[in-house]
Amino acid sequence: MNNTRVKTAVTGAVASMALLLSACGGGAESGDQNQNEQNQSAQSQQSGDQSGQDQSGQDQSGQDQSGQDQSGQDQSGQDSMGEQGVTTVDDIYGPAASKVPTDPSNEGSAKGMVDDPVGTAASNNPLLTSLTKAVKTAGLVDTLNKSDASYTVFAPANSAFEKLDPATLEALLNDPAKKEQLTSILTYHVVPERMNAEELGKAGEVKTVNGKTVPISGSGENIKIDGANVQVGNVPTANATVFVIDEVLMPPKQ
């Protein structure tokens, strides 16, 4: 009987211990499971945050790229917009263009004239020595050389002055009483804005510094200035676009 009670007690103790161990083991396992779930949740949140950050960075990058592209478009638009009437040496045309010096170091060459104001540029060009003398006589050099001015100049070539009556030309260049008339003639060759050949053709007529209007016929490189032929056109200077013509224009009488 006593042995039976001992066995029963031992068995009960063992069972209680086993139950206690099972409970402890289950608690540890449950705790581990809970910890794993918390870690997984934290990792998932961190992964989501990182993904959101990456997405935000990507969006910002896309926005920056878009801004850069927009800037490029604006810059391109600005570059494509040129000033009215301004030409380059590549735009020069005309049957007498070959007579213009080609050495860039020559101030009278097409490239040499680009950086000079029109009064100075004309004085360096071998086709315009007679015009230069007339401009100096009329006292118009400083006016034509104004850096803040823009002109279109119809410049009679030397051959154009040779067509004038010698006595008339002599009087215009040497008689002080003829200075006002000479000034009127010369300012009839100057338009107070820059225009290229295409723009002149479209205009049909242009008002000059003289106050009178010069008719333009034809279009593009085939324009005529009050009936005069263009020998060299679209010549750029620092403040003017020049057309060398084969006639001295005479303003219409009032």
Protein Blocks (a to p, Z undefined) as FASTA:
>chain_A
ZZmmmmmmmmmmmmmmmmmmmmmmmmmmmmmmmmmmmmmmmmmmmmmmmmmmmmmmmmmm
mmmmmmmmmmmmmmmmmmmpccehiacfklggcjklmmpcfbfklmkbmklmmmpcfklm
mmmpmklmmmmmmmmmnopmmmmmpmkbccddddddfklmmmpcfklmmmmmmmmklmmm
mmmmmmmmpccbdcdfklmmmnopacdfkopacddedehjlbceehiacfbghiacfkbc
cdddfbdcddddZZ
